[in-house]
Amino acid sequence: MKLRLGAGGTLRYGAGGTTDLDLPGDLTGQVVTVDLRHVDPGSDAGATALLSELIARGAARLVISGTDTASARALLASAQHDAPPSGLAA
């Protein structure tokens, strides 16, 4: 699954990123790519909230594109800290 987080916090998915998305309730075993290229600098709260939600829904792996490695790691660490318990084994 590919997600694109855009300016203003809009969430899109798919190859072209043209459709608004209602996330499935269970993402167990899914690899999710999150594209942050269109997120305004300093708007990390929306990205962190999205990553936390994906973790809580059981995503097996998150791939973050559109930002540097240090920023991606910081977002992921914050998202893991903020994620609500999912009841799934880590």
N, C-alpha and C positions, 0 to 999 in steps of 0.2 A: 504494500500500500504506500502511495506517495502522497504526502500532504504539503501544501504550500501555505505558509503563514504570510499574509500580506500586510500592507500599510493599513493602519486602523484596526488591526487584529482580525481581518477577514480570513477565513479558513477555506481553502480550496483543496481539491484532491484530483488525482488522475494525471495522465501524461501531460495534458495541456493546462491543468489547474483551473478549469473553467466552471466547475460545479461546486456549489456549496455542499458541505458535508455534515451529516449527522453520523457521529462515530458509532460503530457497532458496540454493543455492550461488552462483548467478549473478544479480545484480541489475542487470546492465548496462542502462543506459537508464531505469531505474525512478526515479520520484519517490517518496520515502518521507517520510511525515509521522510525527514522533515526538512524542507527547503526554507531557509531563512533569508534568502537574498533580497527579498522585498520588504523586510522589516526595518523600520526606521531605527537608527542608532539610539540606544538608550531605552528601547521598548522591549526589554528582556522579560518583563513580567508576564506578558502574554505567552511568550515562548515557553517560559518555565511552567506556567499553568497547563499548557497543552502537553508538554512532556510528562508532567506529573499525572495527568489524566491517562495518558497512554500507558504509563507504568502501572497505574492502578487497574487498568483493564487487561493487564497480563501480556503486553507486548514483549516478545522474546528478545528483540534487539531493536535499538533505535539508532538510526544513521542520521547524523545532522550535517547538512550541506549548506553552503552559502555563508559561512562564517569561518574564522580561523580556528585552529585546533584548540587553543587556550580558551577561547570564548565558548566553544562547544562543550569542552570539559567542565567549565564553570557552570554553564546552564544545566548540564546533566546532573552534576553534583547537587545543585540547588533543587532540581526537580525530584531527585531521589529522596532528599531530605523532606520535601514538602508533600510527597505523594501520600494519599490516604492508604491505609492498609487494604490490601486486595484479598487477603486470605490465601494467596497463592504462594507456593514455596519460591524462594529467590533462586 
